[in-house]
Amino acid sequence: MKTAEEYFDSLRKLKRKVYLLGEELEEVVDHPMIRPSLNAVAKTYELAGDPQYRELFTAESNILRRRVNRFTHLHQSAEDLVKKVKMLRLMGQKTASCFQRCVGLDAINAVDSVTFEMDRELGTEYHRRFRSYLARVQEEDLVVDGAMTDPKGDRSLSPSRQADPDLYLRVVEKREEGIVVRGAKVHQTGALSAHEIMVMPTVAMGPEDSDYAVCFALPSDSPGLLYIYGRQAGDTRKLEGGSLDVGNCRYGGHEAMIVFDNVFVPRERVFMCGEHAFTGRLVERFAGYHRQSYGGCKVGVGDVLIGAAAQIAEYNGTAKASHIREKIIEMIHLNETLYACGIACSSQGAPTASGTYLIDLLLANVCKLNVTRLPYEIARLAEDIAGGLMVTMPSEKDLHHPEIGPYIRKYLKGVAEVPTENRLRMLRLMENITMGAGAVGYRTESMHGAGSPQAQRIMISRQANLESKKRLARVLAGIDKE
């Protein structure tokens, strides 16, 4: 398994076309706007090498028959699923940001079971190809970006009916040695942190959409790939050279759009090509795994925000007020509710035909639907406890200015024994998580990551088995016999 430093070195070897703020970057790994997100991914390597966390961050591979980083592992039991959620919560606690690697973990588990079933039903060889590919991912401890979301264009139209046929990624040429694809994937969490890009279809498709029914993996520096970095609130603060105003001074997340400009994909890296009947199954399973993930990662970030709210209450001198204590209790209650959902859908997991375990899909969707709501209330309560200074305080440069800095330290002090700078740092951290660049990973991603709330409602309606509930009522009402 890689160390954190080996991870950074491996990224420096990649030759990628990356654009940020209208300019092509020559240096990606050490760019101040990008490096915090790479630091968050590096933490997954650091903790896997720490004996204290070995059991949580590594697992016995069913492919290599030795321990691998859990972020490259196929779940072999319900216990594996539970450990995943616990690992993600710990990562959220350590980084207070999106650490980007769970998307690839969820992708490989979904692709594994679906390719097995495709081979069994169609006589294809996709599963053999995929397992061979995954062996390399595990052997080299690679970061995989799970790329599902297409631009989609007119949402009322299917992929093949769009005015521009490239608004969903598609196969434009088939060759004996592979395929050529064109299109884009958007909202790509941690795309610049990844060694590999694993593309999946984004919706269930019909026969007319078979060119869009494609799944494959590519090195992230393949010819024809182009990355456009996404903006976040307050992101240019990272260019100012300080550590206070960014709030979270070490870690962060990022999103990017990946453009596929007539990209060639070797045959051995293609795991679906035209089998439209299996697109819905793949989307459903990936989404289920990713919705489970939110019961861990968002809870870990919530732990940090709750801790920051309790700490700022002490700095402000309000910690003993009964309404502050009640708000913190409510934050804890909401956060642990999310965790309970993540653990529940994991503990009820069951094996698929390939042997890889799948979460309980109903409970995973309940988990994510709660995540679209409860972090917003946790953030609202944190902002209430923090007070208005969180959004009106002067800059770090003002704090260190020889003339006006003393005024800031004097007039923005809370309780006497706490340095003013400590109070300001805690407020900036809360601003980052609730309103700034960190809010992309905590609040907005809670809403739209792994599908918007309506996507979860649709899956809940499909999985709930309402007819069986109606039968239960008829029996107890004396209408039907038991």
C-alpha positions as CSV (number, residue, x, y, z in Angstrom):
1,M,0.0,0.0,0.0
2,K,1.1,3.5,-0.7
3,T,2.2,6.1,1.8
4,A,0.9,9.7,1.7
5,E,4.2,10.9,0.2
6,E,4.2,8.1,-2.5
7,Y,0.6,9.2,-3.3
8,F,1.7,12.8,-4.0
9,D,4.7,11.5,-6.0
10,S,2.4,9.3,-8.1
11,L,0.2,12.3,-9.0
12,R,3.2,14.4,-10.1
13,K,3.9,11.8,-12.7
14,L,0.5,12.3,-14.4
15,K,0.4,14.6,-17.4
16,R,-3.1,16.1,-17.4
17,K,-4.7,19.1,-19.1
18,V,-6.2,21.1,-16.2
19,Y,-7.9,24.5,-16.4
20,L,-8.5,26.8,-13.4
21,L,-9.8,30.4,-13.4
22,G,-9.4,30.5,-17.2
23,E,-5.8,29.3,-17.3
24,E,-4.1,25.9,-18.0
25,L,-2.1,24.8,-15.0
26,E,1.5,23.6,-15.3
27,E,1.5,22.6,-11.6
28,V,-1.4,20.8,-10.1
29,V,-0.2,18.9,-7.0
30,D,1.2,22.0,-5.2
31,H,-1.3,24.5,-6.4
32,P,-2.7,26.3,-3.3
33,M,-6.3,26.0,-4.4
34,I,-6.0,22.3,-5.2
35,R,-3.5,21.0,-2.6
36,P,-6.0,20.9,0.4
37,S,-8.2,18.4,-1.4
38,L,-5.1,16.2,-2.2
39,N,-4.2,16.4,1.5
40,A,-7.6,15.0,2.4
41,V,-7.1,12.0,0.1
42,A,-3.5,11.6,1.4
43,K,-5.1,11.1,4.8
44,T,-6.6,7.8,3.6
45,Y,-3.1,6.6,2.9
46,E,-1.7,7.9,6.2
47,L,-4.3,6.3,8.4
48,A,-4.1,2.9,6.5
49,G,-0.4,2.8,7.5
50,D,-1.1,3.6,11.1
51,P,-1.3,0.5,13.3
52,Q,-4.0,2.2,15.4
53,Y,-6.4,2.3,12.4
54,R,-5.2,-0.8,10.5
55,E,-8.3,-2.9,11.2
56,L,-10.6,-0.1,9.9
57,F,-8.7,1.2,7.0
58,T,-7.4,-2.1,5.5
59,A,-9.1,-5.4,4.6
60,E,-8.2,-8.8,3.4
61,S,-8.7,-8.8,-0.4
62,N,-10.7,-11.6,-2.0
63,I,-8.7,-11.0,-5.2
64,L,-5.0,-10.6,-4.0
65,R,-5.5,-12.7,-0.8
66,R,-3.6,-10.1,1.3
67,R,-4.5,-6.9,3.0
68,V,-5.3,-3.9,0.9
69,N,-6.5,-0.4,1.5
70,R,-10.2,-0.6,2.3
71,F,-10.9,2.1,-0.3
72,T,-10.0,-0.5,-3.0
73,H,-11.9,-3.4,-1.4
74,L,-14.9,-5.4,-2.5
75,H,-17.2,-5.8,0.5
76,Q,-17.3,-9.5,1.6
77,S,-19.6,-9.3,4.6
78,A,-22.1,-7.0,6.4
79,E,-19.2,-6.3,8.8
80,D,-17.2,-4.9,5.9
81,L,-20.2,-2.6,5.1
82,V,-20.3,-1.4,8.7
83,K,-16.6,-0.8,8.8
84,K,-16.9,1.3,5.7
85,V,-19.3,3.6,7.5
86,K,-17.1,3.8,10.6
87,M,-14.1,4.5,8.4
88,L,-15.8,7.3,6.6
89,R,-17.0,8.9,9.8
90,L,-13.4,8.9,11.1
91,M,-12.2,10.4,7.9
92,G,-14.8,13.2,8.3
93,Q,-13.6,13.8,11.8
94,K,-10.0,14.0,10.7
95,T,-10.5,16.3,7.7
96,A,-13.8,18.1,8.2
97,S,-14.1,18.0,4.4
98,C,-14.9,15.7,1.5
99,F,-12.0,13.2,1.2
100,Q,-13.2,12.1,-2.3
101,R,-12.2,8.5,-2.3
102,C,-15.5,6.8,-1.4
103,V,-17.0,7.5,-4.9
104,G,-14.5,5.1,-6.4
105,L,-15.0,2.6,-3.7
106,D,-18.8,2.6,-4.4
107,A,-18.2,2.4,-8.1
108,I,-16.0,-0.7,-8.0
109,N,-18.5,-2.5,-5.8
110,A,-21.4,-1.7,-8.0
111,V,-19.6,-2.6,-11.2
112,D,-18.3,-5.9,-9.7
113,S,-21.8,-7.4,-9.0
114,V,-23.4,-6.1,-12.2
115,T,-20.7,-7.3,-14.6
116,F,-20.9,-10.7,-12.9
117,E,-24.7,-10.8,-13.6
118,M,-24.2,-9.6,-17.2
119,D,-21.7,-12.4,-17.9
120,R,-24.0,-15.0,-16.4
121,E,-27.0,-13.8,-18.4
122,L,-25.4,-12.7,-21.7
123,G,-22.2,-14.8,-21.9
124,T,-20.0,-11.7,-22.0
125,E,-16.6,-11.5,-20.4
126,Y,-16.9,-8.1,-18.6
127,H,-16.5,-9.5,-15.1
128,R,-13.2,-11.2,-15.9
129,R,-11.9,-7.9,-17.4
130,F,-13.1,-5.9,-14.3
131,R,-11.6,-8.3,-11.8
132,S,-8.3,-8.1,-13.7
133,Y,-8.5,-4.3,-13.6
134,L,-9.3,-4.2,-9.9
135,A,-6.4,-6.4,-9.1
136,R,-4.1,-3.7,-10.4
137,V,-6.0,-1.0,-8.6
138,Q,-5.5,-2.9,-5.3
139,E,-1.9,-3.8,-6.1
140,E,-0.9,-0.2,-6.7
141,D,-3.4,1.3,-4.2
142,L,-4.9,3.7,-6.8
143,V,-7.5,6.4,-6.3
144,V,-10.5,5.8,-8.6
145,D,-12.9,8.6,-9.6
146,G,-16.4,7.2,-10.0
147,A,-17.7,9.2,-12.9
148,M,-21.5,8.9,-13.2
149,T,-23.2,12.3,-13.7
150,D,-23.7,13.5,-17.3
151,P,-24.6,17.2,-18.1
152,K,-28.1,15.8,-19.1
153,G,-29.2,18.8,-21.1
154,D,-33.0,18.8,-21.4
155,R,-34.0,16.6,-18.4
156,S,-37.3,15.8,-20.1
157,L,-35.6,14.0,-22.9
158,S,-33.7,10.7,-23.0
159,P,-30.0,10.6,-24.0
160,S,-30.6,9.8,-27.6
161,R,-33.3,12.5,-28.1
162,Q,-31.1,15.4,-26.9
163,A,-30.6,18.3,-29.4
164,D,-26.8,17.8,-28.8
165,P,-26.1,14.1,-28.7
166,D,-23.0,14.6,-26.6
167,L,-24.9,15.8,-23.5
168,Y,-24.7,12.3,-22.3
169,L,-21.3,10.5,-22.8
170,R,-21.5,8.0,-25.6
171,V,-19.7,5.6,-27.9
172,V,-18.9,7.2,-31.2
173,E,-16.8,4.5,-32.7
174,K,-16.3,0.8,-32.1
175,R,-13.0,-0.9,-33.1
176,E,-11.7,-4.4,-32.7
177,E,-9.1,-3.1,-30.1
178,G,-11.6,-0.9,-28.2
179,I,-14.0,2.0,-28.4
180,V,-13.9,5.8,-28.8
181,V,-16.1,7.9,-26.5
182,R,-17.2,11.5,-26.5
183,G,-19.0,13.6,-23.9
184,A,-18.5,15.0,-20.4
185,K,-18.9,14.1,-16.7
186,V,-19.8,16.9,-14.3
187,H,-19.7,17.4,-10.5
188,Q,-16.7,15.0,-10.4
189,T,-15.6,14.9,-6.8
190,G,-11.9,14.6,-6.5
191,A,-11.2,14.2,-10.2
192,L,-7.8,15.8,-9.9
193,S,-7.0,13.5,-6.9
194,A,-7.5,10.3,-8.9
195,H,-5.2,8.0,-10.8
196,E,-8.2,6.4,-12.7
197,I,-11.5,7.5,-14.0
198,M,-14.3,4.9,-14.0
199,V,-17.2,5.9,-16.2
200,M,-20.8,4.6,-15.6
201,P,-24.1,5.5,-17.2
202,T,-26.1,8.0,-15.2
203,V,-29.7,6.8,-15.9
204,A,-31.6,3.7,-16.8
205,M,-31.8,3.4,-20.6
206,G,-33.8,1.8,-23.4
207,P,-32.8,0.2,-26.7
208,E,-32.6,3.6,-28.4
209,D,-29.9,4.7,-26.0
210,S,-27.6,1.7,-26.4
211,D,-24.7,4.0,-27.5
212,Y,-24.9,5.6,-24.1
213,A,-24.9,2.4,-22.2
214,V,-21.2,2.3,-21.5
215,C,-19.0,1.6,-18.5
216,F,-15.2,1.7,-18.6
217,A,-12.0,2.8,-16.8
218,L,-9.1,4.9,-18.0
219,P,-5.9,6.4,-16.6
220,S,-6.7,10.0,-15.6
221,D,-4.1,11.4,-17.9
222,S,-5.3,9.6,-21.0
223,P,-5.1,11.5,-24.3
224,G,-8.3,13.5,-25.0
225,L,-9.2,14.1,-21.3
226,L,-9.6,17.7,-20.2
227,Y,-10.4,18.9,-16.6
228,I,-12.1,22.2,-15.7
229,Y,-11.9,23.0,-12.0
230,G,-15.1,24.1,-10.3
231,R,-15.5,27.2,-8.2
232,Q,-16.4,27.2,-4.5
233,A,-17.4,30.0,-2.2
234,G,-14.3,31.7,-0.8
235,D,-11.9,29.5,-2.8
236,T,-9.5,32.3,-3.7
237,R,-8.8,32.8,0.0
238,K,-6.4,29.8,-0.4
239,L,-4.3,32.0,-2.7
240,E,-3.7,34.7,0.0
241,G,-1.0,32.7,1.9
242,G,-2.6,32.7,5.3
243,S,-4.2,30.0,7.4
244,L,-6.9,31.8,9.4
245,D,-9.3,33.1,6.7
246,V,-9.6,29.7,4.9
247,G,-11.1,28.2,8.1
248,N,-10.0,24.7,7.5
249,C,-6.3,25.4,7.1
250,R,-5.2,21.9,5.9
251,Y,-8.0,20.0,4.1
252,G,-10.7,20.6,1.5
253,G,-12.5,19.0,-1.4
254,H,-13.0,19.9,-5.0
255,E,-15.3,19.2,-8.0
256,A,-14.4,19.3,-11.7
257,M,-15.9,18.8,-15.1
258,I,-14.1,16.1,-17.2
259,V,-14.4,16.5,-21.0
260,F,-13.9,13.3,-23.1
261,D,-12.8,14.6,-26.5
262,N,-12.9,11.4,-28.7
263,V,-11.1,9.3,-26.1
264,F,-9.9,5.8,-27.0
265,V,-10.7,3.1,-24.5
266,P,-8.9,-0.3,-24.8
267,R,-11.1,-3.3,-25.0
268,E,-9.8,-4.8,-21.8
269,R,-11.0,-1.7,-19.9
270,V,-14.6,-1.8,-21.2
271,F,-17.1,-3.3,-18.8
272,M,-20.4,-2.5,-20.5
273,C,-21.0,-1.5,-24.2
274,G,-24.6,-1.3,-25.4
275,E,-26.2,-3.6,-22.7
276,H,-28.9,-1.0,-22.0
277,A,-31.0,-3.4,-19.9
278,F,-28.3,-3.4,-17.2
279,T,-27.9,0.4,-16.9
280,G,-30.7,0.8,-14.3
281,R,-29.2,-2.0,-12.2
282,L,-25.8,-0.4,-12.2
283,V,-27.2,3.1,-11.4
284,E,-29.3,1.8,-8.6
285,R,-26.5,-0.1,-6.9
286,F,-23.9,2.6,-7.2
287,A,-26.4,5.2,-5.9
288,G,-27.3,2.8,-3.0
289,Y,-23.7,2.4,-2.0
290,H,-23.0,6.1,-2.2
291,R,-26.1,7.0,-0.2
292,Q,-24.9,4.6,2.5
293,S,-21.6,6.6,2.4
294,Y,-23.3,9.8,3.5
295,G,-24.2,8.1,6.8
296,G,-20.5,8.1,7.6
297,C,-18.7,11.0,6.0
298,K,-21.3,13.7,6.7
299,V,-21.6,12.5,10.3
300,G,-17.8,12.9,10.8
301,V,-17.9,16.5,9.5
302,G,-21.0,17.0,11.7
303,D,-18.9,15.9,14.7
304,V,-16.4,18.6,13.9
305,L,-19.1,21.3,13.5
306,I,-20.8,20.3,16.8
307,G,-17.4,20.5,18.5
308,A,-16.7,23.9,17.0
309,A,-20.2,25.1,18.1
310,A,-19.6,23.9,21.7
311,Q,-16.1,25.5,21.7
312,I,-17.2,28.9,20.4
313,A,-20.0,28.9,23.0
314,E,-17.2,28.6,25.6
315,Y,-15.1,31.3,23.9
316,N,-18.2,33.6,23.8
317,G,-19.1,33.0,27.4
318,T,-22.5,31.4,26.5
319,A,-21.8,27.7,27.1
320,K,-23.9,27.6,30.3
321,A,-27.0,29.2,28.8
322,S,-29.8,26.6,28.7
323,H,-30.8,27.4,25.2
324,I,-27.2,26.8,23.9
325,R,-27.0,23.5,25.7
326,E,-30.4,22.4,24.1
327,K,-29.2,23.4,20.6
328,I,-26.0,21.4,21.0
329,I,-28.0,18.4,22.2
330,E,-30.3,18.7,19.2
331,M,-27.3,18.9,16.9
332,I,-25.9,15.7,18.4
333,H,-29.3,14.0,18.1
334,L,-29.6,14.8,14.4
335,N,-26.1,13.8,13.7
336,E,-26.4,10.4,15.4
337,T,-29.7,9.8,13.5
338,L,-27.7,10.0,10.3
339,Y,-25.1,7.6,11.6
340,A,-27.8,5.1,12.8
341,C,-29.2,5.1,9.3
342,G,-25.8,4.4,7.8
343,I,-25.1,1.5,10.2
344,A,-28.6,0.1,9.7
345,C,-28.4,-0.2,5.9
346,S,-25.0,-1.7,6.3
347,S,-25.8,-4.3,9.0
348,Q,-28.8,-5.5,6.8
349,G,-26.5,-6.0,3.8
350,A,-26.6,-9.3,1.8
351,P,-24.4,-10.9,-0.8
352,T,-25.0,-10.5,-4.5
353,A,-24.4,-13.3,-7.0
354,S,-20.7,-12.3,-7.4
355,G,-20.2,-12.6,-3.6
356,T,-19.9,-8.8,-3.1
357,Y,-22.2,-7.5,-0.4
358,L,-24.9,-5.0,-1.2
359,I,-26.4,-2.7,1.4
360,D,-30.2,-2.7,2.1
361,L,-31.3,-0.4,-0.6
362,L,-34.4,0.9,1.1
363,L,-32.5,1.9,4.3
364,A,-29.7,3.4,2.2
365,N,-32.1,5.7,0.5
366,V,-33.8,6.6,3.8
367,C,-30.3,7.4,5.1
368,K,-29.5,9.8,2.2
369,L,-33.0,11.4,2.3
370,N,-32.3,12.3,5.9
371,V,-28.9,13.6,4.8
372,T,-30.6,16.1,2.4
373,R,-32.3,17.7,5.5
374,L,-30.5,17.2,8.8
375,P,-27.1,18.7,8.0
376,Y,-28.9,22.0,7.1
377,E,-30.5,22.1,10.5
378,I,-27.2,21.2,12.2
379,A,-25.6,24.1,10.2
380,R,-28.4,26.5,11.1
381,L,-28.0,25.7,14.8
382,A,-24.2,26.2,14.6
383,E,-24.6,29.6,12.9
384,D,-27.1,30.5,15.7
385,I,-24.6,29.6,18.4
386,A,-21.7,31.3,16.6
387,G,-23.2,34.7,16.4
388,G,-22.9,37.4,13.7
389,L,-19.2,37.9,14.0
390,M,-18.8,34.7,11.9
391,V,-19.6,36.7,8.8
392,T,-18.5,40.2,9.7
393,M,-15.0,39.7,11.2
394,P,-12.0,41.4,9.6
395,S,-9.4,39.6,7.6
396,E,-6.3,37.8,8.8
397,K,-4.1,40.5,7.3
398,D,-6.0,43.1,9.4
399,L,-5.5,41.0,12.5
400,H,-1.7,41.0,12.0
401,H,-1.5,44.7,10.9
402,P,0.7,46.7,13.2
403,E,-1.7,49.6,13.6
404,I,-5.2,48.1,13.5
405,G,-4.4,44.6,14.8
406,P,-4.3,45.7,18.4
407,Y,-7.9,47.1,18.0
408,I,-9.1,43.8,16.7
409,R,-7.6,41.9,19.5
410,K,-9.0,44.3,22.0
411,Y,-12.6,44.7,20.7
412,L,-13.2,41.2,19.3
413,K,-12.2,39.3,22.4
414,G,-14.7,37.0,24.1
415,V,-13.9,35.6,27.5
416,A,-10.8,37.2,28.9
417,E,-8.5,34.2,29.1
418,V,-9.0,33.1,25.5
419,P,-6.8,34.8,22.8
420,T,-8.8,36.7,20.3
421,E,-7.1,34.9,17.4
422,N,-8.4,31.5,18.8
423,R,-11.9,32.8,18.8
424,L,-11.6,34.1,15.2
425,R,-10.0,30.8,14.0
426,M,-12.9,28.8,15.4
427,L,-15.4,31.1,13.8
428,R,-13.7,30.9,10.4
429,L,-13.8,27.1,10.7
430,M,-17.5,27.2,11.3
431,E,-17.9,29.7,8.4
432,N,-16.0,27.3,6.1
433,I,-18.2,24.3,7.0
434,T,-21.5,26.1,6.9
435,M,-21.1,28.8,4.2
436,G,-17.6,28.7,2.6
437,A,-15.7,26.2,0.5
438,G,-16.3,23.4,3.0
439,A,-20.1,23.9,2.7
440,V,-19.8,22.4,-0.8
441,G,-18.9,19.1,0.8
442,Y,-21.2,19.4,3.9
443,R,-24.4,21.2,2.9
444,T,-24.8,21.3,-0.9
445,E,-23.3,17.8,-1.4
446,S,-25.6,16.6,1.3
447,M,-28.5,17.8,-0.9
448,H,-27.3,16.7,-4.4
449,G,-24.5,14.1,-4.0
450,A,-25.6,10.6,-4.9
451,G,-28.9,12.1,-6.3
452,S,-31.2,14.8,-5.3
453,P,-34.0,14.2,-2.7
454,Q,-36.5,13.2,-5.4
455,A,-34.2,10.4,-6.5
456,Q,-34.3,8.9,-3.0
457,R,-38.1,9.3,-2.8
458,I,-38.5,7.3,-6.1
459,M,-36.3,4.5,-4.8
460,I,-38.1,4.4,-1.4
461,S,-41.4,4.1,-3.2
462,R,-40.0,1.2,-5.2
463,Q,-38.4,-0.6,-2.3
464,A,-41.0,-0.1,0.4
465,N,-43.3,-3.0,-0.7
466,L,-46.5,-1.1,0.0
467,E,-48.7,-4.1,-1.0
468,S,-47.4,-6.2,1.8
469,K,-48.2,-3.4,4.3
470,K,-51.7,-3.2,2.9
471,R,-52.1,-7.0,3.5
472,L,-50.9,-6.6,7.1
473,A,-53.7,-4.0,7.6
474,R,-56.4,-6.2,6.0
475,V,-55.5,-9.2,8.2
476,L,-55.7,-7.1,11.4
477,A,-58.9,-5.4,10.3
478,G,-60.5,-8.9,9.7
479,I,-60.8,-8.5,5.9
480,D,-58.3,-11.2,5.0
481,K,-57.2,-14.3,6.7
482,E,-53.6,-14.5,8.0
